[in-house]
Amino acid sequence: MTETIHPAPEGFTEEQLQADPILRYFHFAHLPEKLQVTSIKFYELACYIIAVLPRNPERTVALRKLLEAKDAAVRANVTN
């Protein structure tokens, strides 16, 4: 059901999403433009992380903390 509400970003392959399900939370297209500007940078960094780092527990931690940072940054932009 969450896939319908928050579809995964088109930039990730199904294989990447299966390997790292957290990637689906880096979507940004559903956000207002003001928030997309903030959120897209985190999506880009997530792309970089999965492109250059080997898949291991530390990469998963990096993605989880990046998601936490993205959520905080987007919320900070909402309050302005």
mmCIF file of the N, C-alpha and C atoms, coordinates in Angstrom:
data_MODEL
# 
_entry.id   MODEL 
# 
loop_
_atom_site.group_PDB 
_atom_site.id 
_atom_site.type_symbol 
_atom_site.label_atom_id 
_atom_site.label_alt_id 
_atom_site.label_comp_id 
_atom_site.label_asym_id 
_atom_site.label_entity_id 
_atom_site.label_seq_id 
_atom_site.pdbx_PDB_ins_code 
_atom_site.Cartn_x 
_atom_site.Cartn_y 
_atom_site.Cartn_z 
_atom_site.occupancy 
_atom_site.B_iso_or_equiv 
_atom_site.pdbx_formal_charge 
_atom_site.auth_seq_id 
_atom_site.auth_comp_id 
_atom_site.auth_asym_id 
_atom_site.auth_atom_id 
_atom_site.pdbx_PDB_model_num 
ATOM 1   N N  . MET A 1 1  ? 0.814  -1.196 0.000   1.00 0.00 ? 1  MET A N  1 
ATOM 2   C CA . MET A 1 1  ? 0.000  0.000  0.000   1.00 0.00 ? 1  MET A CA 1 
ATOM 3   C C  . MET A 1 1  ? 0.857  1.258  0.000   1.00 0.00 ? 1  MET A C  1 
ATOM 4   N N  . THR A 1 2  ? 1.965  1.272  0.731   1.00 0.00 ? 2  THR A N  1 
ATOM 5   C CA . THR A 1 2  ? 2.820  2.461  0.743   1.00 0.00 ? 2  THR A CA 1 
ATOM 6   C C  . THR A 1 2  ? 3.420  2.726  -0.626  1.00 0.00 ? 2  THR A C  1 
ATOM 7   N N  . GLU A 1 3  ? 3.566  1.675  -1.463  1.00 0.00 ? 3  GLU A N  1 
ATOM 8   C CA . GLU A 1 3  ? 4.101  1.884  -2.800  1.00 0.00 ? 3  GLU A CA 1 
ATOM 9   C C  . GLU A 1 3  ? 3.160  2.754  -3.623  1.00 0.00 ? 3  GLU A C  1 
ATOM 10  N N  . THR A 1 4  ? 1.864  2.623  -3.416  1.00 0.00 ? 4  THR A N  1 
ATOM 11  C CA . THR A 1 4  ? 0.889  3.431  -4.137  1.00 0.00 ? 4  THR A CA 1 
ATOM 12  C C  . THR A 1 4  ? 0.944  4.882  -3.668  1.00 0.00 ? 4  THR A C  1 
ATOM 13  N N  . ILE A 1 5  ? 1.064  5.074  -2.379  1.00 0.00 ? 5  ILE A N  1 
ATOM 14  C CA . ILE A 1 5  ? 1.114  6.419  -1.827  1.00 0.00 ? 5  ILE A CA 1 
ATOM 15  C C  . ILE A 1 5  ? 2.440  7.090  -2.151  1.00 0.00 ? 5  ILE A C  1 
ATOM 16  N N  . HIS A 1 6  ? 3.522  6.359  -1.994  1.00 0.00 ? 6  HIS A N  1 
ATOM 17  C CA . HIS A 1 6  ? 4.861  6.900  -2.216  1.00 0.00 ? 6  HIS A CA 1 
ATOM 18  C C  . HIS A 1 6  ? 5.610  5.985  -3.175  1.00 0.00 ? 6  HIS A C  1 
ATOM 19  N N  . PRO A 1 7  ? 5.445  6.190  -4.468  1.00 0.00 ? 7  PRO A N  1 
ATOM 20  C CA . PRO A 1 7  ? 6.144  5.329  -5.417  1.00 0.00 ? 7  PRO A CA 1 
ATOM 21  C C  . PRO A 1 7  ? 7.650  5.540  -5.332  1.00 0.00 ? 7  PRO A C  1 
ATOM 22  N N  . ALA A 1 8  ? 8.391  4.515  -5.658  1.00 0.00 ? 8  ALA A N  1 
ATOM 23  C CA . ALA A 1 8  ? 9.849  4.617  -5.639  1.00 0.00 ? 8  ALA A CA 1 
ATOM 24  C C  . ALA A 1 8  ? 10.307 5.588  -6.719  1.00 0.00 ? 8  ALA A C  1 
ATOM 25  N N  . PRO A 1 9  ? 11.428 6.256  -6.486  1.00 0.00 ? 9  PRO A N  1 
ATOM 26  C CA . PRO A 1 9  ? 11.966 7.142  -7.526  1.00 0.00 ? 9  PRO A CA 1 
ATOM 27  C C  . PRO A 1 9  ? 12.269 6.347  -8.790  1.00 0.00 ? 9  PRO A C  1 
ATOM 28  N N  . GLU A 1 10 ? 12.041 6.955  -9.921  1.00 0.00 ? 10 GLU A N  1 
ATOM 29  C CA . GLU A 1 10 ? 12.263 6.270  -11.184 1.00 0.00 ? 10 GLU A CA 1 
ATOM 30  C C  . GLU A 1 10 ? 13.733 5.967  -11.435 1.00 0.00 ? 10 GLU A C  1 
ATOM 31  N N  . GLY A 1 11 ? 14.634 6.655  -10.764 1.00 0.00 ? 11 GLY A N  1 
ATOM 32  C CA . GLY A 1 11 ? 16.062 6.476  -10.996 1.00 0.00 ? 11 GLY A CA 1 
ATOM 33  C C  . GLY A 1 11 ? 16.632 5.183  -10.455 1.00 0.00 ? 11 GLY A C  1 
ATOM 34  N N  . PHE A 1 12 ? 15.901 4.463  -9.619  1.00 0.00 ? 12 PHE A N  1 
ATOM 35  C CA . PHE A 1 12 ? 16.395 3.208  -9.069  1.00 0.00 ? 12 PHE A CA 1 
ATOM 36  C C  . PHE A 1 12 ? 15.777 2.037  -9.821  1.00 0.00 ? 12 PHE A C  1 
ATOM 37  N N  . THR A 1 13 ? 16.593 1.033  -10.085 1.00 0.00 ? 13 THR A N  1 
ATOM 38  C CA . THR A 1 13 ? 16.087 -0.165 -10.744 1.00 0.00 ? 13 THR A CA 1 
ATOM 39  C C  . THR A 1 13 ? 15.359 -1.043 -9.735  1.00 0.00 ? 13 THR A C  1 
ATOM 40  N N  . GLU A 1 14 ? 14.561 -1.954 -10.238 1.00 0.00 ? 14 GLU A N  1 
ATOM 41  C CA . GLU A 1 14 ? 13.858 -2.887 -9.358  1.00 0.00 ? 14 GLU A CA 1 
ATOM 42  C C  . GLU A 1 14 ? 14.864 -3.730 -8.570  1.00 0.00 ? 14 GLU A C  1 
ATOM 43  N N  . GLU A 1 15 ? 15.960 -4.077 -9.212  1.00 0.00 ? 15 GLU A N  1 
ATOM 44  C CA . GLU A 1 15 ? 17.017 -4.852 -8.539  1.00 0.00 ? 15 GLU A CA 1 
ATOM 45  C C  . GLU A 1 15 ? 17.604 -4.061 -7.365  1.00 0.00 ? 15 GLU A C  1 
ATOM 46  N N  . GLN A 1 16 ? 17.864 -2.768 -7.566  1.00 0.00 ? 16 GLN A N  1 
ATOM 47  C CA . GLN A 1 16 ? 18.386 -1.927 -6.490  1.00 0.00 ? 16 GLN A CA 1 
ATOM 48  C C  . GLN A 1 16 ? 17.382 -1.806 -5.350  1.00 0.00 ? 16 GLN A C  1 
ATOM 49  N N  . LEU A 1 17 ? 16.117 -1.664 -5.702  1.00 0.00 ? 17 LEU A N  1 
ATOM 50  C CA . LEU A 1 17 ? 15.083 -1.544 -4.672  1.00 0.00 ? 17 LEU A CA 1 
ATOM 51  C C  . LEU A 1 17 ? 14.923 -2.837 -3.887  1.00 0.00 ? 17 LEU A C  1 
ATOM 52  N N  . GLN A 1 18 ? 15.107 -3.963 -4.538  1.00 0.00 ? 18 GLN A N  1 
ATOM 53  C CA . GLN A 1 18 ? 15.028 -5.232 -3.823  1.00 0.00 ? 18 GLN A CA 1 
ATOM 54  C C  . GLN A 1 18 ? 16.231 -5.411 -2.907  1.00 0.00 ? 18 GLN A C  1 
ATOM 55  N N  . ALA A 1 19 ? 17.405 -4.979 -3.364  1.00 0.00 ? 19 ALA A N  1 
ATOM 56  C CA . ALA A 1 19 ? 18.620 -5.106 -2.557  1.00 0.00 ? 19 ALA A CA 1 
ATOM 57  C C  . ALA A 1 19 ? 18.602 -4.139 -1.379  1.00 0.00 ? 19 ALA A C  1 
ATOM 58  N N  . ASP A 1 20 ? 18.086 -2.939 -1.598  1.00 0.00 ? 20 ASP A N  1 
ATOM 59  C CA . ASP A 1 20 ? 18.040 -1.895 -0.566  1.00 0.00 ? 20 ASP A CA 1 
ATOM 60  C C  . ASP A 1 20 ? 16.650 -1.252 -0.563  1.00 0.00 ? 20 ASP A C  1 
ATOM 61  N N  . PRO A 1 21 ? 15.675 -1.867 0.092   1.00 0.00 ? 21 PRO A N  1 
ATOM 62  C CA . PRO A 1 21 ? 14.308 -1.339 0.085   1.00 0.00 ? 21 PRO A CA 1 
ATOM 63  C C  . PRO A 1 21 ? 14.199 0.097  0.594   1.00 0.00 ? 21 PRO A C  1 
ATOM 64  N N  . ILE A 1 22 ? 15.141 0.555  1.387   1.00 0.00 ? 22 ILE A N  1 
ATOM 65  C CA . ILE A 1 22 ? 15.098 1.926  1.918   1.00 0.00 ? 22 ILE A CA 1 
ATOM 66  C C  . ILE A 1 22 ? 15.141 2.958  0.787   1.00 0.00 ? 22 ILE A C  1 
ATOM 67  N N  . LEU A 1 23 ? 15.664 2.575  -0.363  1.00 0.00 ? 23 LEU A N  1 
ATOM 68  C CA . LEU A 1 23 ? 15.778 3.529  -1.476  1.00 0.00 ? 23 LEU A CA 1 
ATOM 69  C C  . LEU A 1 23 ? 14.436 4.088  -1.905  1.00 0.00 ? 23 LEU A C  1 
ATOM 70  N N  . ARG A 1 24 ? 13.370 3.328  -1.700  1.00 0.00 ? 24 ARG A N  1 
ATOM 71  C CA . ARG A 1 24 ? 12.053 3.816  -2.136  1.00 0.00 ? 24 ARG A CA 1 
ATOM 72  C C  . ARG A 1 24 ? 11.604 5.048  -1.345  1.00 0.00 ? 24 ARG A C  1 
ATOM 73  N N  . TYR A 1 25 ? 12.240 5.317  -0.230  1.00 0.00 ? 25 TYR A N  1 
ATOM 74  C CA . TYR A 1 25 ? 11.861 6.490  0.565   1.00 0.00 ? 25 TYR A CA 1 
ATOM 75  C C  . TYR A 1 25 ? 12.603 7.762  0.155   1.00 0.00 ? 25 TYR A C  1 
ATOM 76  N N  . PHE A 1 26 ? 13.421 7.660  -0.888  1.00 0.00 ? 26 PHE A N  1 
ATOM 77  C CA . PHE A 1 26 ? 14.097 8.852  -1.395  1.00 0.00 ? 26 PHE A CA 1 
ATOM 78  C C  . PHE A 1 26 ? 13.318 9.494  -2.541  1.00 0.00 ? 26 PHE A C  1 
ATOM 79  N N  . HIS A 1 27 ? 12.037 9.156  -2.665  1.00 0.00 ? 27 HIS A N  1 
ATOM 80  C CA . HIS A 1 27 ? 11.192 9.750  -3.693  1.00 0.00 ? 27 HIS A CA 1 
ATOM 81  C C  . HIS A 1 27 ? 11.004 11.240 -3.404  1.00 0.00 ? 27 HIS A C  1 
ATOM 82  N N  . PHE A 1 28 ? 10.732 11.986 -4.437  1.00 0.00 ? 28 PHE A N  1 
ATOM 83  C CA . PHE A 1 28 ? 10.561 13.440 -4.250  1.00 0.00 ? 28 PHE A CA 1 
ATOM 84  C C  . PHE A 1 28 ? 9.535  14.039 -5.202  1.00 0.00 ? 28 PHE A C  1 
ATOM 85  N N  . ALA A 1 29 ? 9.144  13.315 -6.249  1.00 0.00 ? 29 ALA A N  1 
ATOM 86  C CA . ALA A 1 29 ? 8.260  13.875 -7.270  1.00 0.00 ? 29 ALA A CA 1 
ATOM 87  C C  . ALA A 1 29 ? 6.900  14.276 -6.717  1.00 0.00 ? 29 ALA A C  1 
ATOM 88  N N  . HIS A 1 30 ? 6.462  13.652 -5.633  1.00 0.00 ? 30 HIS A N  1 
ATOM 89  C CA . HIS A 1 30 ? 5.145  13.941 -5.061  1.00 0.00 ? 30 HIS A CA 1 
ATOM 90  C C  . HIS A 1 30 ? 5.143  15.220 -4.226  1.00 0.00 ? 30 HIS A C  1 
ATOM 91  N N  . LEU A 1 31 ? 6.323  15.745 -3.924  1.00 0.00 ? 31 LEU A N  1 
ATOM 92  C CA . LEU A 1 31 ? 6.431  16.923 -3.058  1.00 0.00 ? 31 LEU A CA 1 
ATOM 93  C C  . LEU A 1 31 ? 6.200  18.219 -3.833  1.00 0.00 ? 31 LEU A C  1 
ATOM 94  N N  . PRO A 1 32 ? 5.770  19.268 -3.142  1.00 0.00 ? 32 PRO A N  1 
ATOM 95  C CA . PRO A 1 32 ? 5.707  20.584 -3.786  1.00 0.00 ? 32 PRO A CA 1 
ATOM 96  C C  . PRO A 1 32 ? 7.117  20.988 -4.243  1.00 0.00 ? 32 PRO A C  1 
ATOM 97  N N  . GLU A 1 33 ? 7.201  21.812 -5.262  1.00 0.00 ? 33 GLU A N  1 
ATOM 98  C CA . GLU A 1 33 ? 8.494  22.184 -5.850  1.00 0.00 ? 33 GLU A CA 1 
ATOM 99  C C  . GLU A 1 33 ? 9.479  22.708 -4.810  1.00 0.00 ? 33 GLU A C  1 
ATOM 100 N N  . LYS A 1 34 ? 9.004  23.508 -3.876  1.00 0.00 ? 34 LYS A N  1 
ATOM 101 C CA . LYS A 1 34 ? 9.882  24.067 -2.829  1.00 0.00 ? 34 LYS A CA 1 
ATOM 102 C C  . LYS A 1 34 ? 10.586 22.956 -2.053  1.00 0.00 ? 34 LYS A C  1 
ATOM 103 N N  . LEU A 1 35 ? 9.869  21.864 -1.792  1.00 0.00 ? 35 LEU A N  1 
ATOM 104 C CA . LEU A 1 35 ? 10.447 20.756 -1.026  1.00 0.00 ? 35 LEU A CA 1 
ATOM 105 C C  . LEU A 1 35 ? 11.243 19.810 -1.916  1.00 0.00 ? 35 LEU A C  1 
ATOM 106 N N  . GLN A 1 36 ? 10.879 19.737 -3.184  1.00 0.00 ? 36 GLN A N  1 
ATOM 107 C CA . GLN A 1 36 ? 11.640 18.903 -4.116  1.00 0.00 ? 36 GLN A CA 1 
ATOM 108 C C  . GLN A 1 36 ? 13.081 19.364 -4.218  1.00 0.00 ? 36 GLN A C  1 
ATOM 109 N N  . VAL A 1 37 ? 13.283 20.667 -4.213  1.00 0.00 ? 37 VAL A N  1 
ATOM 110 C CA . VAL A 1 37 ? 14.629 21.234 -4.324  1.00 0.00 ? 37 VAL A CA 1 
ATOM 111 C C  . VAL A 1 37 ? 15.526 20.707 -3.203  1.00 0.00 ? 37 VAL A C  1 
ATOM 112 N N  . THR A 1 38 ? 14.966 20.580 -2.018  1.00 0.00 ? 38 THR A N  1 
ATOM 113 C CA . THR A 1 38 ? 15.721 20.050 -0.884  1.00 0.00 ? 38 THR A CA 1 
ATOM 114 C C  . THR A 1 38 ? 15.882 18.544 -1.006  1.00 0.00 ? 38 THR A C  1 
ATOM 115 N N  . SER A 1 39 ? 14.794 17.856 -1.275  1.00 0.00 ? 39 SER A N  1 
ATOM 116 C CA . SER A 1 39 ? 14.777 16.397 -1.264  1.00 0.00 ? 39 SER A CA 1 
ATOM 117 C C  . SER A 1 39 ? 15.624 15.779 -2.371  1.00 0.00 ? 39 SER A C  1 
ATOM 118 N N  . ILE A 1 40 ? 15.672 16.404 -3.529  1.00 0.00 ? 40 ILE A N  1 
ATOM 119 C CA . ILE A 1 40 ? 16.390 15.804 -4.664  1.00 0.00 ? 40 ILE A CA 1 
ATOM 120 C C  . ILE A 1 40 ? 17.883 15.652 -4.379  1.00 0.00 ? 40 ILE A C  1 
ATOM 121 N N  . LYS A 1 41 ? 18.447 16.528 -3.592  1.00 0.00 ? 41 LYS A N  1 
ATOM 122 C CA . LYS A 1 41 ? 19.877 16.423 -3.267  1.00 0.00 ? 41 LYS A CA 1 
ATOM 123 C C  . LYS A 1 41 ? 20.170 15.148 -2.486  1.00 0.00 ? 41 LYS A C  1 
ATOM 124 N N  . PHE A 1 42 ? 19.254 14.746 -1.635  1.00 0.00 ? 42 PHE A N  1 
ATOM 125 C CA . PHE A 1 42 ? 19.424 13.518 -0.864  1.00 0.00 ? 42 PHE A CA 1 
ATOM 126 C C  . PHE A 1 42 ? 19.254 12.298 -1.764  1.00 0.00 ? 42 PHE A C  1 
ATOM 127 N N  . TYR A 1 43 ? 18.337 12.381 -2.702  1.00 0.00 ? 43 TYR A N  1 
ATOM 128 C CA . TYR A 1 43 ? 18.178 11.322 -3.706  1.00 0.00 ? 43 TYR A CA 1 
ATOM 129 C C  . TYR A 1 43 ? 19.482 11.159 -4.486  1.00 0.00 ? 43 TYR A C  1 
ATOM 130 N N  . GLU A 1 44 ? 20.062 12.273 -4.911  1.00 0.00 ? 44 GLU A N  1 
ATOM 131 C CA . GLU A 1 44 ? 21.310 12.228 -5.669  1.00 0.00 ? 44 GLU A CA 1 
ATOM 132 C C  . GLU A 1 44 ? 22.432 11.611 -4.847  1.00 0.00 ? 44 GLU A C  1 
ATOM 133 N N  . LEU A 1 45 ? 22.495 11.943 -3.575  1.00 0.00 ? 45 LEU A N  1 
ATOM 134 C CA . LEU A 1 45 ? 23.526 11.359 -2.716  1.00 0.00 ? 45 LEU A CA 1 
ATOM 135 C C  . LEU A 1 45 ? 23.275 9.868  -2.503  1.00 0.00 ? 45 LEU A C  1 
ATOM 136 N N  . ALA A 1 46 ? 22.024 9.460  -2.375  1.00 0.00 ? 46 ALA A N  1 
ATOM 137 C CA . ALA A 1 46 ? 21.707 8.030  -2.269  1.00 0.00 ? 46 ALA A CA 1 
ATOM 138 C C  . ALA A 1 46 ? 22.168 7.299  -3.532  1.00 0.00 ? 46 ALA A C  1 
ATOM 139 N N  . CYS A 1 47 ? 21.953 7.902  -4.696  1.00 0.00 ? 47 CYS A N  1 
ATOM 140 C CA . CYS A 1 47 ? 22.433 7.316  -5.954  1.00 0.00 ? 47 CYS A CA 1 
ATOM 141 C C  . CYS A 1 47 ? 23.947 7.150  -5.924  1.00 0.00 ? 47 CYS A C  1 
ATOM 142 N N  . TYR A 1 48 ? 24.636 8.156  -5.455  1.00 0.00 ? 48 TYR A N  1 
ATOM 143 C CA . TYR A 1 48 ? 26.096 8.108  -5.357  1.00 0.00 ? 48 TYR A CA 1 
ATOM 144 C C  . TYR A 1 48 ? 26.543 6.985  -4.418  1.00 0.00 ? 48 TYR A C  1 
ATOM 145 N N  . ILE A 1 49 ? 25.893 6.900  -3.273  1.00 0.00 ? 49 ILE A N  1 
ATOM 146 C CA . ILE A 1 49 ? 26.265 5.884  -2.280  1.00 0.00 ? 49 ILE A CA 1 
ATOM 147 C C  . ILE A 1 49 ? 26.129 4.480  -2.852  1.00 0.00 ? 49 ILE A C  1 
ATOM 148 N N  . ILE A 1 50 ? 25.015 4.199  -3.532  1.00 0.00 ? 50 ILE A N  1 
ATOM 149 C CA . ILE A 1 50 ? 24.846 2.843  -4.053  1.00 0.00 ? 50 ILE A CA 1 
ATOM 150 C C  . ILE A 1 50 ? 25.736 2.573  -5.264  1.00 0.00 ? 50 ILE A C  1 
ATOM 151 N N  . ALA A 1 51 ? 26.185 3.644  -5.919  1.00 0.00 ? 51 ALA A N  1 
ATOM 152 C CA . ALA A 1 51 ? 27.067 3.468  -7.077  1.00 0.00 ? 51 ALA A CA 1 
ATOM 153 C C  . ALA A 1 51 ? 28.509 3.188  -6.670  1.00 0.00 ? 51 ALA A C  1 
ATOM 154 N N  . VAL A 1 52 ? 28.960 3.769  -5.561  1.00 0.00 ? 52 VAL A N  1 
ATOM 155 C CA . VAL A 1 52 ? 30.393 3.674  -5.241  1.00 0.00 ? 52 VAL A CA 1 
ATOM 156 C C  . VAL A 1 52 ? 30.728 2.810  -4.031  1.00 0.00 ? 52 VAL A C  1 
ATOM 157 N N  . LEU A 1 53 ? 29.771 2.552  -3.179  1.00 0.00 ? 53 LEU A N  1 
ATOM 158 C CA . LEU A 1 53 ? 30.071 1.763  -1.986  1.00 0.00 ? 53 LEU A CA 1 
ATOM 159 C C  . LEU A 1 53 ? 29.590 0.328  -2.149  1.00 0.00 ? 53 LEU A C  1 
ATOM 160 N N  . PRO A 1 54 ? 30.366 -0.619 -1.646  1.00 0.00 ? 54 PRO A N  1 
ATOM 161 C CA . PRO A 1 54 ? 29.902 -2.007 -1.702  1.00 0.00 ? 54 PRO A CA 1 
ATOM 162 C C  . PRO A 1 54 ? 28.701 -2.202 -0.780  1.00 0.00 ? 54 PRO A C  1 
ATOM 163 N N  . ARG A 1 55 ? 27.824 -3.115 -1.167  1.00 0.00 ? 55 ARG A N  1 
ATOM 164 C CA . ARG A 1 55 ? 26.654 -3.391 -0.330  1.00 0.00 ? 55 ARG A CA 1 
ATOM 165 C C  . ARG A 1 55 ? 27.118 -4.159 0.902   1.00 0.00 ? 55 ARG A C  1 
ATOM 166 N N  . ASN A 1 56 ? 26.978 -3.518 2.051   1.00 0.00 ? 56 ASN A N  1 
ATOM 167 C CA . ASN A 1 56 ? 27.340 -4.128 3.321   1.00 0.00 ? 56 ASN A CA 1 
ATOM 168 C C  . ASN A 1 56 ? 26.578 -3.401 4.422   1.00 0.00 ? 56 ASN A C  1 
ATOM 169 N N  . PRO A 1 57 ? 26.685 -3.859 5.670   1.00 0.00 ? 57 PRO A N  1 
ATOM 170 C CA . PRO A 1 57 ? 25.917 -3.227 6.745   1.00 0.00 ? 57 PRO A CA 1 
ATOM 171 C C  . PRO A 1 57 ? 26.215 -1.732 6.920   1.00 0.00 ? 57 PRO A C  1 
ATOM 172 N N  . GLU A 1 58 ? 27.435 -1.314 6.682   1.00 0.00 ? 58 GLU A N  1 
ATOM 173 C CA . GLU A 1 58 ? 27.764 0.104  6.854   1.00 0.00 ? 58 GLU A CA 1 
ATOM 174 C C  . GLU A 1 58 ? 27.104 0.959  5.782   1.00 0.00 ? 58 GLU A C  1 
ATOM 175 N N  . ARG A 1 59 ? 26.989 0.443  4.568   1.00 0.00 ? 59 ARG A N  1 
ATOM 176 C CA . ARG A 1 59 ? 26.284 1.190  3.523   1.00 0.00 ? 59 ARG A CA 1 
ATOM 177 C C  . ARG A 1 59 ? 24.812 1.326  3.885   1.00 0.00 ? 59 ARG A C  1 
ATOM 178 N N  . THR A 1 60 ? 24.245 0.284  4.452   1.00 0.00 ? 60 THR A N  1 
ATOM 179 C CA . THR A 1 60 ? 22.849 0.342  4.889   1.00 0.00 ? 60 THR A CA 1 
ATOM 180 C C  . THR A 1 60 ? 22.673 1.399  5.972   1.00 0.00 ? 60 THR A C  1 
ATOM 181 N N  . VAL A 1 61 ? 23.610 1.472  6.904   1.00 0.00 ? 61 VAL A N  1 
ATOM 182 C CA . VAL A 1 61 ? 23.561 2.503  7.950   1.00 0.00 ? 61 VAL A CA 1 
ATOM 183 C C  . VAL A 1 61 ? 23.670 3.885  7.314   1.00 0.00 ? 61 VAL A C  1 
ATOM 184 N N  . ALA A 1 62 ? 24.562 4.036  6.351   1.00 0.00 ? 62 ALA A N  1 
ATOM 185 C CA . ALA A 1 62 ? 24.723 5.333  5.676   1.00 0.00 ? 62 ALA A CA 1 
ATOM 186 C C  . ALA A 1 62 ? 23.427 5.762  5.011   1.00 0.00 ? 62 ALA A C  1 
ATOM 187 N N  . LEU A 1 63 ? 22.751 4.830  4.344   1.00 0.00 ? 63 LEU A N  1 
ATOM 188 C CA . LEU A 1 63 ? 21.476 5.157  3.695   1.00 0.00 ? 63 LEU A CA 1 
ATOM 189 C C  . LEU A 1 63 ? 20.400 5.493  4.718   1.00 0.00 ? 63 LEU A C  1 
ATOM 190 N N  . ARG A 1 64 ? 20.380 4.767  5.825   1.00 0.00 ? 64 ARG A N  1 
ATOM 191 C CA . ARG A 1 64 ? 19.374 5.042  6.860   1.00 0.00 ? 64 ARG A CA 1 
ATOM 192 C C  . ARG A 1 64 ? 19.584 6.428  7.469   1.00 0.00 ? 64 ARG A C  1 
ATOM 193 N N  . LYS A 1 65 ? 20.827 6.766  7.737   1.00 0.00 ? 65 LYS A N  1 
ATOM 194 C CA . LYS A 1 65 ? 21.104 8.088  8.317   1.00 0.00 ? 65 LYS A CA 1 
ATOM 195 C C  . LYS A 1 65 ? 20.865 9.200  7.294   1.00 0.00 ? 65 LYS A C  1 
ATOM 196 N N  . LEU A 1 66 ? 21.143 8.915  6.030   1.00 0.00 ? 66 LEU A N  1 
ATOM 197 C CA . LEU A 1 66 ? 20.844 9.891  4.985   1.00 0.00 ? 66 LEU A CA 1 
ATOM 198 C C  . LEU A 1 66 ? 19.343 10.136 4.900   1.00 0.00 ? 66 LEU A C  1 
ATOM 199 N N  . LEU A 1 67 ? 18.548 9.083  5.035   1.00 0.00 ? 67 LEU A N  1 
ATOM 200 C CA . LEU A 1 67 ? 17.098 9.235  5.026   1.00 0.00 ? 67 LEU A CA 1 
ATOM 201 C C  . LEU A 1 67 ? 16.632 10.069 6.219   1.00 0.00 ? 67 LEU A C  1 
ATOM 202 N N  . GLU A 1 68 ? 17.215 9.833  7.372   1.00 0.00 ? 68 GLU A N  1 
ATOM 203 C CA . GLU A 1 68 ? 16.870 10.644 8.551   1.00 0.00 ? 68 GLU A CA 1 
ATOM 204 C C  . GLU A 1 68 ? 17.200 12.111 8.300   1.00 0.00 ? 68 GLU A C  1 
ATOM 205 N N  . ALA A 1 69 ? 18.354 12.366 7.704   1.00 0.00 ? 69 ALA A N  1 
ATOM 206 C CA . ALA A 1 69 ? 18.756 13.745 7.405   1.00 0.00 ? 69 ALA A CA 1 
ATOM 207 C C  . ALA A 1 69 ? 17.821 14.374 6.374   1.00 0.00 ? 69 ALA A C  1 
ATOM 208 N N  . LYS A 1 70 ? 17.447 13.605 5.361   1.00 0.00 ? 70 LYS A N  1 
ATOM 209 C CA . LYS A 1 70 ? 16.517 14.121 4.346   1.00 0.00 ? 70 LYS A CA 1 
ATOM 210 C C  . LYS A 1 70 ? 15.191 14.507 4.971   1.00 0.00 ? 70 LYS A C  1 
ATOM 211 N N  . ASP A 1 71 ? 14.661 13.624 5.807   1.00 0.00 ? 71 ASP A N  1 
ATOM 212 C CA . ASP A 1 71 ? 13.383 13.915 6.460   1.00 0.00 ? 71 ASP A CA 1 
ATOM 213 C C  . ASP A 1 71 ? 13.460 15.180 7.299   1.00 0.00 ? 71 ASP A C  1 
ATOM 214 N N  . ALA A 1 72 ? 14.553 15.345 8.027   1.00 0.00 ? 72 ALA A N  1 
ATOM 215 C CA . ALA A 1 72 ? 14.726 16.539 8.850   1.00 0.00 ? 72 ALA A CA 1 
ATOM 216 C C  . ALA A 1 72 ? 14.847 17.793 7.984   1.00 0.00 ? 72 ALA A C  1 
ATOM 217 N N  . ALA A 1 73 ? 15.600 17.711 6.910   1.00 0.00 ? 73 ALA A N  1 
ATOM 218 C CA . ALA A 1 73 ? 15.798 18.868 6.029   1.00 0.00 ? 73 ALA A CA 1 
ATOM 219 C C  . ALA A 1 73 ? 14.478 19.275 5.364   1.00 0.00 ? 73 ALA A C  1 
ATOM 220 N N  . VAL A 1 74 ? 13.716 18.304 4.911   1.00 0.00 ? 74 VAL A N  1 
ATOM 221 C CA . VAL A 1 74 ? 12.427 18.611 4.293   1.00 0.00 ? 74 VAL A CA 1 
ATOM 222 C C  . VAL A 1 74 ? 11.488 19.241 5.318   1.00 0.00 ? 74 VAL A C  1 
ATOM 223 N N  . ARG A 1 75 ? 11.452 18.679 6.527   1.00 0.00 ? 75 ARG A N  1 
ATOM 224 C CA . ARG A 1 75 ? 10.602 19.266 7.577   1.00 0.00 ? 75 ARG A CA 1 
ATOM 225 C C  . ARG A 1 75 ? 11.054 20.680 7.912   1.00 0.00 ? 75 ARG A C  1 
ATOM 226 N N  . ALA A 1 76 ? 12.346 20.910 7.942   1.00 0.00 ? 76 ALA A N  1 
ATOM 227 C CA . ALA A 1 76 ? 12.860 22.262 8.220   1.00 0.00 ? 76 ALA A CA 1 
ATOM 228 C C  . ALA A 1 76 ? 12.401 23.242 7.157   1.00 0.00 ? 76 ALA A C  1 
ATOM 229 N N  . ASN A 1 77 ? 12.312 22.779 5.918   1.00 0.00 ? 77 ASN A N  1 
ATOM 230 C CA . ASN A 1 77 ? 11.859 23.637 4.818   1.00 0.00 ? 77 ASN A CA 1 
ATOM 231 C C  . ASN A 1 77 ? 10.355 23.875 4.871   1.00 0.00 ? 77 ASN A C  1 
ATOM 232 N N  . VAL A 1 78 ? 9.612  22.965 5.485   1.00 0.00 ? 78 VAL A N  1 
ATOM 233 C CA . VAL A 1 78 ? 8.157  23.130 5.630   1.00 0.00 ? 78 VAL A CA 1 
ATOM 234 C C  . VAL A 1 78 ? 7.844  24.236 6.611   1.00 0.00 ? 78 VAL A C  1 
ATOM 235 N N  . THR A 1 79 ? 8.642  24.371 7.657   1.00 0.00 ? 79 THR A N  1 
ATOM 236 C CA . THR A 1 79 ? 8.360  25.350 8.703   1.00 0.00 ? 79 THR A CA 1 
ATOM 237 C C  . THR A 1 79 ? 8.681  26.765 8.294   1.00 0.00 ? 79 THR A C  1 
ATOM 238 N N  . ASN A 1 80 ? 9.378  26.946 7.178   1.00 0.00 ? 80 ASN A N  1 
ATOM 239 C CA . ASN A 1 80 ? 9.715  28.308 6.740   1.00 0.00 ? 80 ASN A CA 1 
ATOM 240 C C  . ASN A 1 80 ? 8.559  28.961 6.027   1.00 0.00 ? 80 ASN A C  1 
# 
